Amino acid sequence: MYHATRSRVLLRPIRACASVRTLSMLDSGARSFYTKATAIRTPADLKGLKIRTMDSQMAIDMMNCLGGSATVMGYSDIYTGMQQGVIDGAENNVTALRDHGDVTKYYCFDEHTRIPDMVVIASSVWNKFSDEQKSIVSECAATATEEYKDAWKKFEDEVLDKAVNQNGVELIKDVDIAAFQAAVQPIYDNLKTSNPTTYAVVEEIRAMA
């Protein structure tokens, strides 16, 4: 499955599953690049940089398209990796600066990937609920989504405030999103031929953006 993203660099179709029912969506932010020495405004700025990625073929393919060098390692190794020069940066949502702010110089808002968090319930359980119970659970889930949005925004703001005012991280917001989108087009082209069914779902999602 492909990551859904605000900037639409990559999209992750979420297929319906008969065994579970989605109750709510929770915000986990958009993933962007952050580095120890280089501001990332265009894909060209990533050339030659070693960027930590998740152990995901899609993440690796994305880095190859953007010109960086994907370096797979665990989250717990990022701090020392950046500190010792094993990697030049990483990519994650802004809350990663809580752990890596003092080894980061630039956080660059390219927002290349967004991974949705979902609260689900087994269909077998849901189907046993009365109409009243379903209504109550659905209402609570909707309320939780709205409250979580506010809580997540507050969390991000707190992390960014500390990163900027205590650690001196520079926030790069003049990012050429269109250039990033164009650079990863080969991923879409490959998907179109290798998996037309998934590609069709991707196109449906892109049409809704």
C-alpha positions as CSV (number, residue, x, y, z in Angstrom):
1,M,0.0,0.0,0.0
2,Y,1.2,3.5,-0.7
3,H,1.4,6.4,1.8
4,A,-1.2,9.1,1.6
5,T,0.2,12.6,1.7
6,R,-1.0,16.1,1.9
7,S,1.5,17.2,-0.8
8,R,0.5,14.2,-2.9
9,V,4.0,13.0,-3.6
10,L,2.9,9.5,-2.7
11,L,-0.5,8.1,-2.1
12,R,-1.5,5.1,-0.1
13,P,-4.8,3.5,-1.0
14,I,-6.6,2.1,2.0
15,R,-8.6,-0.9,0.9
16,A,-11.8,-1.9,2.6
17,C,-11.4,-5.1,4.6
18,A,-14.5,-7.2,5.3
19,S,-13.2,-8.3,8.7
20,V,-12.8,-4.9,10.2
21,R,-14.6,-1.6,10.2
22,T,-12.9,1.8,10.5
23,L,-14.3,3.9,13.3
24,S,-12.1,7.0,13.0
25,M,-8.9,8.5,11.5
26,L,-6.2,10.0,13.7
27,D,-3.6,12.5,12.7
28,S,0.1,11.4,12.7
29,G,1.4,14.4,10.7
30,A,3.2,14.6,7.4
31,R,6.8,13.2,7.0
32,S,9.4,15.6,5.8
33,F,13.2,15.7,5.5
34,Y,15.4,17.0,8.3
35,T,19.2,17.3,8.1
36,K,22.3,18.2,10.1
37,A,23.8,20.6,7.5
38,T,21.8,21.0,4.2
39,A,18.5,22.8,3.6
40,I,16.3,20.8,1.3
41,R,14.2,22.9,-1.0
42,T,14.3,20.8,-4.2
43,P,15.2,17.2,-5.0
44,A,18.5,18.4,-6.2
45,D,19.4,19.3,-2.7
46,L,19.3,15.7,-1.7
47,K,21.9,14.6,-4.2
48,G,24.7,12.7,-2.4
49,L,23.0,12.8,1.0
50,K,22.6,9.7,3.1
51,I,19.0,9.8,4.4
52,R,17.6,7.4,7.0
53,T,14.5,5.7,5.8
54,M,12.2,3.0,7.1
55,D,12.7,-0.5,6.0
56,S,10.1,-0.1,3.2
57,Q,10.7,-0.6,-0.5
58,M,8.5,2.4,-1.2
59,A,10.6,4.6,1.0
60,I,13.7,3.3,-0.7
61,D,12.3,3.8,-4.2
62,M,11.2,7.3,-3.2
63,M,14.8,8.2,-2.1
64,N,16.2,6.8,-5.3
65,C,13.9,8.9,-7.4
66,L,14.7,12.0,-5.4
67,G,18.5,11.5,-5.8
68,G,19.3,10.8,-2.1
69,S,20.9,7.7,-0.8
70,A,18.5,5.6,1.3
71,T,20.0,4.3,4.5
72,V,17.8,1.9,6.4
73,M,18.2,1.9,10.1
74,G,16.1,1.8,13.3
75,Y,14.6,5.0,14.7
76,S,16.7,4.6,17.9
77,D,19.9,4.8,15.8
78,I,19.1,8.1,14.1
79,Y,20.5,10.4,16.8
80,T,23.9,8.8,16.9
81,G,23.8,8.3,13.1
82,M,23.4,12.0,12.5
83,Q,25.8,12.9,15.3
84,Q,28.6,10.7,14.0
85,G,28.0,11.5,10.3
86,V,26.8,8.0,9.4
87,I,23.8,9.7,7.9
88,D,23.2,13.3,6.8
89,G,19.5,13.4,7.8
90,A,16.3,11.5,8.1
91,E,12.6,11.9,7.4
92,N,9.7,11.9,9.8
93,N,6.9,14.2,11.1
94,V,7.9,17.2,13.2
95,T,7.6,15.3,16.5
96,A,10.9,13.5,15.6
97,L,12.6,16.8,16.6
98,R,11.7,16.0,20.2
99,D,14.4,13.3,20.0
100,H,16.7,14.7,17.3
101,G,16.4,18.5,17.6
102,D,19.9,19.0,19.0
103,V,21.6,17.2,16.0
104,T,19.3,18.8,13.4
105,K,20.0,22.1,11.6
106,Y,17.2,22.2,9.1
107,Y,13.6,20.8,9.0
108,C,12.3,21.1,5.5
109,F,8.5,21.0,5.0
110,D,8.3,19.0,1.7
111,E,5.6,16.7,3.4
112,H,6.3,13.8,1.1
113,T,4.5,11.2,3.0
114,R,1.5,11.0,5.3
115,I,0.7,7.7,7.1
116,P,-2.9,7.6,8.4
117,D,-3.6,6.1,11.8
118,M,-7.0,4.4,12.1
119,V,-9.1,3.0,14.9
120,V,-10.8,-0.1,13.8
121,I,-13.2,-2.7,15.2
122,A,-13.8,-6.3,14.2
123,S,-16.8,-6.5,12.0
124,S,-17.9,-9.6,14.0
125,V,-18.0,-7.4,17.1
126,W,-19.7,-4.5,15.3
127,N,-22.4,-6.7,13.9
128,K,-23.4,-7.8,17.4
129,F,-24.1,-4.2,18.5
130,S,-27.6,-2.8,18.7
131,D,-28.3,0.3,16.7
132,E,-28.0,2.4,19.8
133,Q,-24.6,0.9,20.6
134,K,-23.4,1.5,17.1
135,S,-24.6,5.1,17.3
136,I,-22.8,5.7,20.6
137,V,-19.5,4.1,19.4
138,S,-19.6,6.1,16.2
139,E,-20.3,9.3,18.0
140,C,-17.5,8.7,20.5
141,A,-15.1,7.9,17.6
142,A,-16.0,11.1,15.8
143,T,-15.4,13.1,18.9
144,A,-12.1,11.4,19.5
145,T,-11.0,12.3,16.0
146,E,-11.7,16.0,16.5
147,E,-10.1,16.0,20.0
148,Y,-7.0,14.2,18.7
149,K,-6.6,16.8,15.9
150,D,-6.3,19.5,18.5
151,A,-4.0,17.4,20.8
152,W,-1.7,16.6,17.9
153,K,-1.5,20.2,16.7
154,K,-0.6,21.3,20.3
155,F,2.1,18.5,20.4
156,E,3.6,19.6,17.1
157,D,3.6,23.3,18.2
158,E,5.4,22.4,21.5
159,V,8.0,20.4,19.7
160,L,8.6,23.0,17.0
161,D,8.9,25.8,19.6
162,K,11.6,23.9,21.5
163,A,13.4,22.9,18.3
164,V,13.5,26.5,17.0
165,N,14.0,28.5,20.3
166,Q,16.2,26.1,22.2
167,N,18.0,24.0,19.6
168,G,18.2,26.6,16.8
169,V,16.6,24.4,14.1
170,E,15.7,26.4,11.0
171,L,12.3,25.6,9.5
172,I,12.4,25.5,5.7
173,K,9.0,26.2,4.2
174,D,9.8,27.5,0.7
175,V,10.0,24.0,-0.7
176,D,9.3,23.3,-4.4
177,I,6.6,20.7,-3.9
178,A,5.9,20.4,-7.6
179,A,9.5,19.4,-8.2
180,F,9.2,16.6,-5.7
181,Q,6.0,15.4,-7.2
182,A,7.6,15.3,-10.7
183,A,10.7,13.5,-9.4
184,V,8.6,10.5,-8.1
185,Q,6.4,10.2,-11.2
186,P,8.4,7.0,-12.2
187,I,6.9,5.3,-9.1
188,Y,3.4,5.9,-10.4
189,D,4.4,4.9,-14.0
190,N,5.8,1.6,-12.7
191,L,2.7,1.0,-10.6
192,K,0.5,1.5,-13.6
193,T,2.1,-1.4,-15.4
194,S,3.0,-3.6,-12.5
195,N,-0.3,-3.4,-10.6
196,P,-3.1,-1.8,-12.6
197,T,-5.7,-2.6,-9.9
198,T,-3.8,-0.7,-7.2
199,Y,-3.0,2.1,-9.6
200,A,-6.7,2.6,-10.3
201,V,-7.3,3.1,-6.6
202,V,-4.4,5.5,-6.4
203,E,-5.9,7.6,-9.2
204,E,-9.3,7.6,-7.4
205,I,-7.6,9.0,-4.3
206,R,-5.6,11.6,-6.3
207,A,-8.9,12.7,-8.0
208,M,-10.3,13.5,-4.5
209,A,-7.4,15.6,-3.4
